[in-house]
Amino acid sequence: MAVKAPVFPGYTPITNRIYIRNEKTGSDSESVRTKTTTADPTTILVYGWGDGSPKHVAKYSEGYHALFPSARIVVIINPILGATTQTLPKRTESMMPIIDTCFPTKDDGSERVIMHIMSNTGGIYAAATLNAYRGLNFGSEVWRWSRAMAMGVPKWFPLPFKFTQALCAAFLCFVNYLAIAVGIEPSGPHSARIFVEHEFATPKALRLFCYSKEDDLIYWEDLEEQAATARSKGYTTVLEEFKGSPHVGHMRMHPEQYWRTVLRCWEQAMEMDKKK
């Protein structure tokens, strides 16, 4: 049965929310990945923010294609509803096509991977990918999560935005406490936890945290705290502040600083790898 997916020029759909570029698609076609140098990433995974549309998330994947034209790029579109209601096995299952397509065998050290993760929802599905590969305090977060969820509600929805946000907050609280009641770790705390556990996320990889003090969904204090936690667990971290940009708006407002930072940190990561 053919996969029905939104139009995403230049990419082949793996599922209705996972797309791939620069991958061998036929027995007679030569993958451009054979031209990848030893200094470039072999695979780049771009996890979009909650309910981010393909045409907007594609701007990030196109930026990576400009920097690393031979790298295989995978774009993952992430629904807020799924991130908050799916169980860990379901989230893991939804990310398995990435593992099956990109990492079907045990890593022999030849793969060089960038995980580009945007917002909480992107982080939840990135964590699910780590879980698939391995075969916060909710009360303070719920109002910001509900705002992000309400922003994805169609414009024809008749209720005022604040009322819609309140309904979303009530729904998120219900899902969270239901999970706790039946002994399931909610998706947010689970994702934050495994990203600082070495058995899931290698401490050999550099971590870049991009943020803005004007972001009204991801508070800069929380991000700096998460970076400090990662550092205390043995992860090398880099913090890059962007002035005046809104949530997931750093690249749009400061493209030169954004991509310069990405390239600089990738080169730093490769230097780290040579010393190990």
C-alpha positions in Angstrom: 0.0 0.0 0.0 1.5 3.4 -1.0 2.4 5.8 1.7 0.3 8.9 1.6 2.3 11.9 2.7 2.4 15.7 2.2 4.4 17.0 -0.7 8.1 17.2 0.4 10.2 17.9 -2.8 13.5 16.1 -2.9 12.6 13.7 -0.2 11.3 10.1 -0.2 8.7 9.2 2.4 9.5 6.3 4.7 6.3 6.8 6.6 3.7 9.5 6.6 5.9 11.6 8.9 9.5 10.5 8.2 11.3 11.6 5.0 14.7 10.8 3.6 17.1 12.5 1.2 20.3 11.3 -0.5 19.5 7.6 0.1 19.9 4.8 -2.5 16.5 4.1 -3.8 17.2 1.5 -6.5 19.6 -1.3 -7.3 21.0 0.6 -10.3 21.3 4.1 -8.6 24.4 5.3 -7.0 23.9 7.0 -3.6 25.5 10.4 -3.4 26.6 9.4 0.1 29.5 7.6 -1.5 31.0 11.1 -2.0 30.8 11.9 1.8 34.3 12.8 3.2 35.6 11.6 6.5 35.1 15.1 7.9 31.3 15.2 7.1 28.4 13.6 8.9 27.0 10.5 7.2 23.5 10.9 8.6 21.6 14.0 9.9 18.4 13.4 11.8 16.2 16.6 11.9 13.4 16.4 14.5 10.8 19.1 13.9 9.0 20.9 16.7 5.5 20.0 17.8 3.1 20.1 14.8 5.7 21.8 12.7 4.7 21.5 9.0 7.1 19.9 6.4 7.5 23.2 4.5 8.8 24.9 7.6 11.0 22.1 9.0 12.4 21.7 5.5 14.2 25.0 5.9 16.5 23.4 8.5 17.1 20.3 6.4 17.9 22.5 3.4 20.4 24.4 5.5 22.1 21.1 6.4 22.1 20.0 2.7 23.9 23.3 1.8 26.6 22.5 4.5 26.9 18.8 3.9 25.5 18.0 0.4 26.5 14.3 0.5 25.0 13.5 3.9 21.9 11.4 4.2 19.2 13.6 5.8 16.1 12.3 7.6 13.3 14.7 8.6 10.9 13.7 11.3 7.5 15.5 11.6 6.2 15.3 15.2 2.7 15.6 16.4 2.1 17.1 19.9 -0.9 14.8 20.5 1.1 11.7 19.8 4.0 12.8 22.0 1.6 13.3 24.9 -0.7 10.3 24.5 1.4 7.5 23.0 3.1 5.0 25.3 6.9 4.5 25.1 6.5 1.3 23.0 4.3 3.1 20.5 6.7 6.0 20.3 9.6 3.6 19.8 7.7 1.7 17.2 7.0 4.9 15.2 10.7 5.6 15.1 11.8 2.1 14.2 11.7 2.9 10.4 14.7 5.2 11.0 16.7 2.4 12.6 15.6 -0.1 9.9 16.5 2.3 7.1 19.6 4.1 8.4 21.1 1.8 11.0 20.1 -1.8 10.3 23.3 -3.3 11.6 25.5 -2.7 14.6 27.6 0.5 14.3 31.1 -0.3 13.2 32.3 3.3 13.9 31.8 4.5 10.3 28.6 6.4 11.0 28.9 10.1 12.0 25.5 11.3 13.1 24.0 14.7 13.8 20.7 14.7 15.8 19.1 18.2 15.4 16.3 18.3 17.9 13.7 21.2 18.1 11.5 21.8 21.1 10.0 19.4 23.6 8.1 17.3 21.1 11.2 16.8 18.9 13.1 15.7 22.0 10.5 13.1 22.9 10.7 11.5 19.5 14.5 11.7 19.5 14.5 9.9 22.8 12.2 7.3 21.3 14.8 6.9 18.5 17.5 6.3 21.0 15.3 3.7 22.7 14.6 2.0 19.4 18.3 2.0 18.6 19.2 0.3 21.9 16.7 -2.7 20.8 10.9 18.4 34.5 8.6 18.7 36.4 5.3 18.4 34.5 3.3 20.9 36.6 5.6 23.8 35.6 5.6 22.8 32.0 1.9 22.1 31.2 0.8 25.7 30.5 3.6 26.2 27.9 2.9 22.8 26.4 -0.8 23.6 26.2 0.0 26.9 24.5 2.1 25.1 21.9 -0.7 22.5 21.4 -3.4 25.3 21.1 -1.3 27.0 18.4 -1.7 23.9 16.3 -5.5 24.0 16.5 -7.2 25.0 13.1 -8.1 28.6 12.8 -11.7 27.8 12.2 -12.0 26.4 15.8 -14.7 28.7 17.3 -13.3 29.2 20.8 -11.0 32.0 21.9 -7.3 31.1 22.1 -7.1 31.2 25.9 -10.1 29.0 26.3 -8.6 26.5 23.8 -5.3 26.6 25.6 -7.1 25.8 28.9 -8.8 22.8 27.3 -5.4 21.6 26.0 -3.9 22.1 29.5 -6.7 20.1 31.1 -6.2 17.3 28.5 -2.4 17.2 29.1 -2.9 17.1 32.9 -5.4 14.2 32.5 -3.0 12.2 30.3 0.0 12.9 32.6 -1.8 11.8 35.8 -3.4 8.8 34.1 0.1 7.7 33.0 1.4 8.0 36.6 -1.7 6.2 38.0 -1.0 3.2 35.8 2.7 3.2 36.4 3.9 4.7 33.1 6.6 7.3 33.1 5.3 10.4 31.2 7.0 11.2 27.9 8.6 14.4 29.0 10.4 13.2 32.1 11.4 10.0 30.4 13.0 11.8 27.4 14.9 14.2 29.7 16.2 11.3 31.8 17.5 9.0 29.0 19.4 11.8 27.3 21.8 11.9 30.3 22.1 8.1 30.6 25.3 6.8 28.9 23.7 3.5 27.9 21.3 5.5 25.7 23.3 8.6 24.7 27.0 8.4 24.3 29.1 11.0 26.2 31.5 11.0 23.2 29.1 13.3 21.3 29.2 17.1 21.7 25.9 18.8 22.6 24.9 22.2 21.3 22.1 24.1 23.1 20.7 27.0 21.1 18.4 29.3 23.0 16.9 32.7 23.4 15.9 34.6 26.6 12.8 35.8 24.6 11.5 32.2 24.0 8.2 32.0 25.8 7.8 28.2 25.4 11.3 26.9 26.4 12.6 29.0 29.2 16.4 29.8 29.0 16.8 29.0 32.7 15.5 25.4 32.1 17.7 24.9 29.1 20.8 26.1 30.9 19.9 23.8 33.8 19.6 20.9 31.4 23.0 21.7 29.9 24.5 21.8 33.4 23.0 18.5 34.2 24.4 17.0 31.0 27.8 18.5 31.8 27.8 17.0 35.3 27.1 13.6 33.7 30.2 13.8 31.5 28.8 15.3 28.3 30.6 18.1 26.5 28.2 21.0 26.1 28.1 24.2 24.1 25.6 27.0 24.8 24.8 29.5 22.1 22.4 32.4 22.8 20.4 34.1 20.1 19.2 37.7 20.8 15.5 38.5 20.5 14.4 35.3 18.7 11.1 33.6 19.5 10.5 29.9 19.9 12.1 27.9 17.1 12.9 31.3 15.5 16.7 31.4 15.9 17.6 30.3 12.4 15.0 32.5 10.8 16.2 35.7 12.6 19.9 34.9 12.8 20.7 32.5 9.9 24.4 33.4 9.7 25.0 32.9 13.4 22.9 29.8 13.4 24.7 27.9 10.6 28.1 29.2 11.6 27.5 27.8 15.1 26.4 24.4 13.7 29.4 24.1 11.5 31.8 25.2 14.3 30.4 22.7 16.7 30.5 19.9 14.2 34.2 20.7 13.5 34.8 20.7 17.3 33.1 17.3 17.6 35.3 15.9 14.9 38.4 17.2 16.7 37.2 15.6 19.9 36.7 12.3 18.1 40.3 12.3 16.8 41.6 12.7 20.4 39.7 9.7 21.7 
